[in-house]
Amino acid sequence: MRLIIFLSFFFSIYGGLHIYAFLKIRQALTLGTGTAAILAAVMACMIIAPVLIRISERHGFEFLARALAYIGYTWMGLIFFFVCIAFVLDIYRLLVHIGGRIVPVDLCGLAVEARPSVVISILLAVILTAYGAFEALDIRMEHLTIRTDKIPKEIGRLKIAQISDVHLGLMVGERRLEKILNLATAADPDILVSTGDLVDGQMDNLSGLLKRFQQVSPKYGKFAVTGNHEFYAGLARSLEFTEKAGFTVLRGKGLSVAGLLTIAGVDDVMENRHGIEKKVTEKELLSRFPRERFTLLLKHRPEVAKDAPGLFDLQLSGHTHKGQIFPFNFITKLYYPNIAGLLELEKNSRLYVSRGSGTWGPPVRFLSPPEVTLIELVHEVGRQ
């Protein structure tokens, strides 16, 4: 039932975008019947492409699924840019039209005709999609320093590298992973963490990537939690891959790392939808650990449990991609008030949200570059 609701919602929205684009293009460019029919057929194929991709994946047609993914998801980014730009120009044209009726001034010189408006929208959409593909590969290293007296003086500082939302699968493969891990290891971190969505739907040919992960061996280990896509891809297979990659997966548990800090992690909320009984609440989990020791909480979604502040020092999350493509960030912000960066919470707790290291859906980012994060925990007397 949930799948039917999701597909109905998806096709309503995505189909609606295509209908708007088709009507705009056909009317403005005065397409003939044959050309309009071809455009309609292409758009119909693109609308159902995401479903065809998943079907191809599930039946083992990897080459077909990958080809459809590159075409279909790139088109998804393109059509989104086109509709956004065309809609803004439509609003502008409407305001000029209304203004011309209200004020006693000739505003014809400010008007943009329908045909140039559509041509501009197409050209800008192509340019932004091309730029977005470049931005998606431009992985940034973000630095975060937390000063605290909970790190032993003799250690001085601990370095933690965070990757998140890599989405290994059809669209993100060996080359992207190499860039991500090269950045993560360049700073010689003591700990590497993955805050969910390490894998995506297609996992049949990811075993070749395990060796690259296994080459990364921080001093105090690698730790991970599940994201929603671990459940979509199949939880058992996702956990097997993550553990073979050398990560300790924290599912409602925590542990002491060399007596220096506590790392705790919880499953994504998708566990509830898959009939997995929640082991403990976050409050119950975090209450087990000594408060005089720095507590790092790994949690995929940037949601802070109401009674958790004060029980952890830093929560690392991802999931949002900071919207991935502007202006999606405004929609994302409706669900998660803090979609990227550091947020100071009450009781000396903090939340840091990564923009993510990979992409999901369109292989495109716009005004939301991917990141690998280096968190340095620095000893300082009197700082919580």
WOGIHU-V740669 format. One record per run of one state. SS is the DSSP state (H for helix, E for strand, C for the rest). FROM is the first residue (numbers start at 1). LEN is the number of residues. If there is no record, write none. Layout:
ss = <SS;SS>
from = <FROM;FROM>
len = <LEN;LEN>
//
This chain:
ss = <C;H;C;H;C;H;C;H;C;H;C;E;C;E;C;E;C;E;C;H;C;E;C;E;C;H;C;E;C;H;C;H;C;E;C;E;C;E;C;H;C;H;C;E;C;E;C;H;C;E;C;H;C;E;C;H;C;E;C;E;C;E;C>
from = <1;2;29;33;59;62;103;108;111;114;138;140;149;157;164;168;169;172;173;174;187;191;196;199;200;207;215;222;226;228;234;235;245;247;250;253;258;261;266;270;274;282;287;294;302;314;319;321;324;325;326;328;336;341;345;346;349;350;354;366;367;371;380>
len = <1;27;4;26;3;41;5;3;3;24;2;9;8;7;4;1;3;1;1;13;4;5;3;1;7;8;7;4;2;6;1;10;2;3;3;5;3;5;4;4;8;5;7;8;12;5;2;3;1;1;2;8;5;4;1;3;1;4;12;1;4;9;5>
//
